[in-house]
C-alpha cells in the first residue's frame, strides 16, 4: 500500500445566466387596439457583482486573497492569468478590487470600528507606506498605515488598518475618539493625543532597545549594562509567561507578587546608571525611564498584556506584502488596501478560510454586514 498526495490545479469555467423574459398574453398583444402598457417581466435572477463585467464572487475573492493574504501583486497575477489563457489586465483587476472594497467591505470595517471602541483593551502600531500620487506631496514621501486591534481575550478578534498621510497624533486621536479604556502601544508620544485612554507600555520595545546595544564582543558581556538590562527583562518575561494559563483574576494577583518586584528592581537599577551622550545605550536607558509610568499599567488588569506584540504580528503581513507590491498608486488605492487588509486579517485571526469567506460575502448584496468571524 502506498499513498500519494495529489495536487489538482485550479480550473476556470464559465457560469452562464440565462434569464427568461415573460410577456402577458392578455394585454399588449395588439398595441393599436389597446391603451394598456405591455406587461413584460424578467425571471428572478442574481445580479452581476460588477455590471457589464465577467467578474464573479469566486474570481474576485481569489484576486483579493492572492494579493492581501499571499502578497502576490496584481501585475504578477496578470501574467499568471494570461499564461492560463485568461485576458485579465492589472488595471481591470485594480478597478474591481477597489469597487469590492468600497461596496462590500467598507460597511463591515465601519461596523468593526464601532465595535472596537467598546473593547476593554486595544493595541496600536504603525508602519510606512508609499503612495505615489498624493495631493500636494512628492511621490517619494512616506505615508503611514496605522493598525488597531482588540485584546487577546476578546470573543472575536478585530484588526483594522487605517491609511493616513502622516504619523501625527491627530490620527489615533480621531480614530479612537471616545475610547476610555486601556491602550497598549509603544513609546511614541503621539499616543498622548488619545485623551481618555489609559496607556500601557510595551516591554518588547523596551527590551529591544537594549538588545540593539549589546556588544558583539562576547568578552564584554560580563560588564555590559545592556546585557544586564536584557537579563532583567528576561526574568520579568519568564515570570509573566508562567501565568499564561491562569484566569485574569489569578494573573492579576500573581503579578503583584511575582512580577511587580522584578519591575521595581529593574527601574531602581536603571536610576543608578550614569550614562550620557547620543549613543544607543543612553537612548535605551532614556526610553525605559520615560516609559516607566506606562510599564506599570498592565498590573491593573489581568487581561492586559505586558507588550504590544499582538499588534506587531498583525502588521507583519502588510510589511511582507509591501516588499512585493512596493507602493500604492493613489490615495483611494491605499484606502482600499487598508480596508481589505482589515477584512483578511480579521477573518484569518478568527480561524476562517479567508477566500471562502470573501466568496460568501461577495455573493450577498453589497452592504450586507456579513462579519468575518464564526457564528454569524
C-alpha positions as CSV (number, residue, x, y, z in Angstrom):
1,X,0.0,0.0,0.0
2,X,1.3,3.4,-0.9
3,X,-0.4,6.8,-0.7
4,X,0.4,9.9,-2.7
5,X,-0.9,13.4,-2.1
6,X,-2.1,14.8,-5.5
7,X,-2.4,18.5,-6.4
8,X,-5.1,19.4,-8.8
9,X,-4.5,22.8,-10.4
10,X,-7.3,25.4,-10.3
11,X,-9.6,25.5,-13.3
12,X,-11.6,28.3,-14.9
13,X,-15.1,27.8,-16.3
14,X,-18.0,29.9,-17.4
15,X,-21.2,30.2,-15.4
16,X,-23.8,31.4,-17.8
17,X,-27.0,33.0,-16.5
18,X,-30.0,32.6,-18.9
19,X,-32.8,35.0,-17.9
20,X,-36.2,34.3,-19.4
21,X,-38.5,37.2,-20.3
22,X,-42.2,36.8,-19.9
23,X,-45.0,38.8,-21.7
24,X,-48.6,38.8,-20.7
25,X,-50.8,37.3,-23.4
26,X,-53.9,39.1,-22.2
27,X,-52.6,42.6,-22.7
28,X,-50.4,44.5,-25.1
29,X,-50.7,41.9,-27.9
30,X,-52.0,44.5,-30.3
31,X,-50.9,48.0,-29.2
32,X,-53.1,49.6,-31.9
33,X,-56.1,48.1,-30.2
34,X,-55.2,48.7,-26.6
35,X,-54.1,51.7,-24.5
36,X,-52.8,49.4,-21.7
37,X,-49.0,49.1,-21.4
38,X,-47.5,45.8,-22.4
39,X,-46.7,43.7,-19.3
40,X,-43.2,42.3,-19.7
41,X,-41.2,40.9,-16.8
42,X,-37.9,39.1,-16.3
43,X,-37.5,36.0,-14.2
44,X,-35.8,36.4,-10.9
45,X,-32.0,36.2,-11.3
46,X,-28.9,37.1,-9.4
47,X,-27.5,40.5,-10.3
48,X,-23.9,40.7,-11.6
49,X,-21.4,41.6,-9.0
50,X,-20.0,44.3,-11.3
51,X,-22.2,45.5,-14.1
52,X,-21.0,44.7,-17.6
53,X,-18.1,42.5,-16.5
54,X,-17.4,38.8,-16.2
55,X,-16.3,39.1,-12.6
56,X,-17.8,36.5,-10.3
57,X,-17.7,36.4,-6.4
58,X,-15.3,33.5,-6.7
59,X,-12.9,35.3,-9.0
60,X,-13.0,38.5,-7.0
61,X,-12.3,36.6,-3.8
62,X,-9.4,34.8,-5.3
63,X,-7.8,38.0,-6.7
64,X,-8.1,39.7,-3.3
65,X,-6.9,36.7,-1.4
66,X,-3.8,36.3,-3.6
67,X,-2.8,39.9,-3.1
68,X,-3.7,40.6,0.5
69,X,-3.2,37.2,2.1
70,X,-0.4,35.8,-0.1
71,X,1.3,39.0,-1.2
72,X,1.0,38.3,-4.9
73,X,0.9,41.8,-6.7
74,X,-1.7,42.3,-9.4
75,X,0.9,42.5,-12.2
76,X,2.1,39.0,-11.3
77,X,-1.5,37.8,-11.2
78,X,-2.0,39.3,-14.7
79,X,1.0,37.3,-16.0
80,X,-0.4,34.1,-14.4
81,X,-3.9,34.6,-15.8
82,X,-2.5,35.4,-19.3
83,X,-0.4,32.2,-19.2
84,X,-3.6,30.3,-18.5
85,X,-5.4,31.9,-21.4
86,X,-7.4,34.5,-19.4
87,X,-7.0,38.0,-20.8
88,X,-7.3,39.8,-17.4
89,X,-5.4,43.1,-17.1
90,X,-3.9,44.6,-14.0
91,X,-5.9,47.8,-14.5
92,X,-9.1,45.9,-14.7
93,X,-8.4,43.9,-11.5
94,X,-7.4,47.1,-9.7
95,X,-10.7,48.7,-10.5
96,X,-12.6,45.6,-9.4
97,X,-10.7,45.4,-6.1
98,X,-11.4,49.0,-5.2
99,X,-15.1,48.6,-6.2
100,X,-15.4,45.5,-3.9
101,X,-13.6,47.2,-1.1
102,X,-15.9,50.2,-1.1
103,X,-19.2,48.5,-1.8
104,X,-18.9,45.2,0.2
105,X,-16.0,45.6,2.7
106,X,-16.1,49.2,3.9
107,X,-19.5,48.9,5.7
108,X,-18.1,45.9,7.6
109,X,-14.9,47.7,8.6
110,X,-17.0,50.7,9.8
111,X,-19.1,48.3,11.9
112,X,-15.9,46.7,13.2
113,X,-14.6,50.1,14.1
114,X,-17.7,50.8,16.2
115,X,-17.3,47.5,18.0
116,X,-13.6,48.1,18.6
117,X,-14.2,51.3,20.5
118,X,-16.3,49.3,23.1
119,X,-13.4,46.9,23.8
120,X,-11.7,46.8,27.2
121,X,-8.2,46.6,25.7
122,X,-6.8,47.8,22.4
123,X,-3.5,47.6,20.7
124,X,-2.0,50.1,18.2
125,X,1.1,50.3,16.0
126,X,2.0,51.8,12.6
127,X,4.3,51.4,9.7
128,X,5.3,53.2,6.5
129,X,3.5,53.0,3.1
130,X,4.4,54.8,-0.1
131,X,1.7,56.4,-2.2
132,X,2.8,57.8,-5.5
133,X,0.0,60.3,-6.2
134,X,-1.0,62.2,-3.0
135,X,-2.2,65.8,-3.4
136,X,0.5,68.3,-2.5
137,X,3.1,65.6,-1.7
138,X,6.1,64.2,-3.5
139,X,5.9,60.6,-4.8
140,X,8.9,59.7,-2.5
141,X,7.2,61.0,0.7
142,X,6.4,58.2,3.1
143,X,2.8,57.9,4.5
144,X,1.6,55.7,7.3
145,X,-0.5,52.7,7.8
146,X,-1.9,52.6,11.3
147,X,-3.1,49.3,12.8
148,X,-5.5,48.8,15.7
149,X,-6.7,45.5,17.2
150,X,-8.5,44.3,20.3
151,X,-7.1,42.2,23.1
152,X,-6.2,38.5,23.0
153,X,-9.1,37.5,25.3
154,X,-11.9,39.2,23.3
155,X,-14.7,37.0,21.9
156,X,-14.0,37.9,18.3
157,X,-10.7,39.3,17.0
158,X,-10.9,42.6,15.3
159,X,-8.0,44.1,13.2
160,X,-8.3,47.4,11.4
161,X,-5.8,49.1,9.2
162,X,-6.1,52.8,8.5
163,X,-4.1,54.8,5.9
164,X,-3.1,58.4,6.8
165,X,-0.6,60.9,5.3
166,X,1.4,61.3,8.5
167,X,2.3,59.9,11.9
168,X,0.7,62.7,13.7
169,X,-1.1,62.1,17.0
170,X,-4.3,63.6,15.5
171,X,-4.8,60.3,13.6
172,X,-5.1,57.9,16.6
173,X,-6.9,60.6,18.5
174,X,-9.5,60.8,15.7
175,X,-9.8,57.0,15.2
176,X,-10.1,56.3,18.9
177,X,-12.3,59.3,19.8
178,X,-14.4,58.5,22.8
179,X,-12.3,55.5,23.8
180,X,-11.6,55.4,27.6
181,X,-10.2,52.0,28.4
182,X,-6.7,50.5,28.0
183,X,-4.4,51.2,25.0
184,X,-1.3,49.1,24.6
185,X,1.3,50.8,22.4
186,X,5.0,51.7,22.1
187,X,6.6,54.8,23.5
188,X,5.6,57.1,20.6
189,X,4.5,60.4,22.1
190,X,1.7,60.8,19.5
191,X,-0.4,58.4,21.6
192,X,-0.7,61.1,24.3
193,X,-3.2,62.8,22.0
194,X,-5.6,59.9,22.7
195,X,-7.2,61.6,25.6
196,X,-9.2,59.4,28.0
197,X,-7.4,56.2,27.2
198,X,-5.0,54.6,29.8
199,X,-1.7,54.0,28.1
200,X,0.1,50.7,28.7
201,X,3.7,50.3,27.8
202,X,5.4,47.6,25.7
203,X,8.1,45.5,27.3
204,X,9.2,44.1,24.0
205,X,10.0,47.6,22.6
206,X,11.9,48.5,25.8
207,X,13.9,45.2,25.7
208,X,14.7,45.6,22.0
209,X,16.5,48.9,22.6
210,X,18.9,47.2,25.0
211,X,19.3,44.2,22.7
212,X,20.5,46.5,19.9
213,X,23.2,47.9,22.2
214,X,24.7,44.5,23.3
215,X,28.4,44.5,22.2
216,X,29.3,42.0,19.5
217,X,32.5,41.1,21.5
218,X,31.2,38.4,24.0
219,X,34.2,39.1,26.3
220,X,32.5,42.4,27.2
221,X,29.2,40.8,28.2
222,X,30.1,40.3,31.8
223,X,30.3,44.1,32.4
224,X,27.8,45.2,29.8
225,X,24.9,47.3,31.0
226,X,22.8,46.3,28.0
227,X,23.3,42.6,28.8
228,X,22.2,43.1,32.4
229,X,19.2,45.1,31.3
230,X,18.1,42.3,28.9
231,X,18.6,39.8,31.8
232,X,16.2,41.8,33.9
233,X,13.6,41.9,31.1
234,X,14.0,38.1,30.5
235,X,13.3,37.4,34.2
236,X,10.2,39.6,34.0
237,X,9.0,37.7,30.9
238,X,9.8,34.4,32.5
239,X,7.5,35.1,35.5
240,X,4.8,36.6,33.2
241,X,4.9,33.5,31.0
242,X,4.3,31.2,34.0
243,X,1.0,33.0,34.5
244,X,-0.3,32.5,31.0
245,X,-2.8,29.7,31.8
246,X,-4.3,31.5,34.8
247,X,-7.6,33.3,34.9
248,X,-7.5,37.1,34.7
249,X,-8.1,37.5,38.4
250,X,-5.4,34.9,39.3
251,X,-3.0,36.6,36.9
252,X,-3.7,40.0,38.4
253,X,-2.9,38.7,41.9
254,X,0.2,36.8,41.0
255,X,1.6,39.7,39.0
256,X,1.6,41.8,42.1
257,X,3.5,39.1,44.0
258,X,5.9,37.8,41.3
259,X,6.2,40.4,38.5
260,X,6.0,43.8,40.2
261,X,9.0,43.3,42.5
262,X,11.1,42.5,39.4
263,X,9.9,45.7,37.7
264,X,10.7,47.7,40.8
265,X,14.2,46.2,40.9
266,X,14.8,46.9,37.2
267,X,13.8,50.5,37.3
268,X,15.6,51.1,40.6
269,X,18.8,49.7,39.0
270,X,18.2,52.0,35.9
271,X,18.1,55.0,38.2
272,X,21.6,54.3,39.4
273,X,23.1,54.3,35.9
274,X,25.2,57.2,34.9
275,X,25.1,57.3,31.1
276,X,25.0,60.3,28.8
277,X,25.5,61.3,25.2
278,X,23.7,60.4,22.0
279,X,24.7,56.7,21.7
280,X,22.4,53.7,21.7
281,X,22.8,52.9,25.4
282,X,21.8,56.4,26.6
283,X,18.8,56.2,24.2
284,X,17.8,52.8,25.6
285,X,18.1,53.9,29.2
286,X,16.2,57.1,28.5
287,X,13.4,55.3,26.7
288,X,13.0,52.8,29.5
289,X,12.8,55.5,32.2
290,X,10.4,57.6,30.1
291,X,8.2,54.6,29.7
292,X,8.2,53.6,33.4
293,X,4.9,55.2,34.2
294,X,3.2,53.2,31.4
295,X,5.0,49.9,32.1
296,X,3.1,49.5,35.4
297,X,-0.4,49.9,33.9
298,X,-0.7,46.3,32.9
299,X,-0.6,45.4,36.6
300,X,-4.1,46.9,37.0
301,X,-5.9,44.2,35.0
302,X,-5.0,40.5,34.4
303,X,-6.1,40.7,30.8
304,X,-3.7,43.5,29.8
305,X,-0.6,42.0,28.1
306,X,2.9,43.0,29.0
307,X,3.7,44.1,25.4
308,X,2.3,45.1,22.1
309,X,3.4,42.0,20.3
310,X,-0.1,41.1,19.3
311,X,-0.4,44.2,17.1
312,X,3.1,43.8,15.7
313,X,2.1,40.3,14.5
314,X,-1.0,41.7,12.8
315,X,1.0,44.3,10.9
316,X,3.6,41.8,9.6
317,X,1.5,40.5,6.6
318,X,1.2,44.1,5.4
319,X,5.0,44.6,5.6
320,X,5.6,41.4,3.7
321,X,3.2,42.4,1.0
322,X,4.7,45.9,0.8
323,X,8.1,44.3,-0.2
324,X,6.3,42.8,-3.3
325,X,3.9,45.5,-4.4
326,X,6.2,48.3,-3.1
327,X,3.7,51.2,-3.2
328,X,0.1,52.2,-3.8
329,X,-0.6,54.4,-6.9
330,X,-3.3,56.6,-5.4
331,X,-4.8,57.6,-2.1
332,X,-8.0,55.7,-3.0
333,X,-5.9,52.6,-3.6
334,X,-4.2,53.0,-0.3
335,X,-7.6,53.3,1.5
336,X,-8.9,50.3,-0.3
337,X,-5.8,48.3,0.7
338,X,-6.4,49.3,4.3
339,X,-10.0,48.1,4.1
340,X,-9.0,44.7,2.5
341,X,-6.1,44.1,4.9
342,X,-8.6,44.7,7.7
343,X,-11.0,42.1,6.4
344,X,-8.4,39.5,5.5
345,X,-6.5,39.9,8.8
346,X,-9.7,39.7,10.9
347,X,-11.1,36.7,9.1
348,X,-7.8,34.8,9.4
349,X,-7.4,35.7,13.0
350,X,-10.8,34.3,13.7
351,X,-9.9,31.0,12.1
352,X,-11.8,31.4,8.9
353,X,-10.8,30.4,5.4
354,X,-10.5,34.0,4.2
355,X,-11.0,33.2,0.5
356,X,-14.1,31.2,1.2
357,X,-15.4,34.0,3.5
358,X,-14.9,36.6,0.7
359,X,-16.7,34.4,-1.8
360,X,-19.7,34.2,0.5
361,X,-19.6,37.9,1.2
362,X,-19.4,38.9,-2.5
363,X,-22.3,36.5,-3.2
364,X,-24.5,38.7,-0.9
365,X,-26.0,42.1,-1.8
366,X,-23.5,45.0,-1.4
367,X,-23.7,46.5,2.1
368,X,-24.6,43.2,3.9
369,X,-23.0,43.1,7.3
370,X,-21.6,39.6,7.0
371,X,-19.0,39.8,9.7
372,X,-15.6,38.0,9.4
373,X,-16.0,35.6,12.2
374,X,-17.9,32.4,13.1
375,X,-21.5,32.0,14.4
376,X,-22.9,34.8,12.3
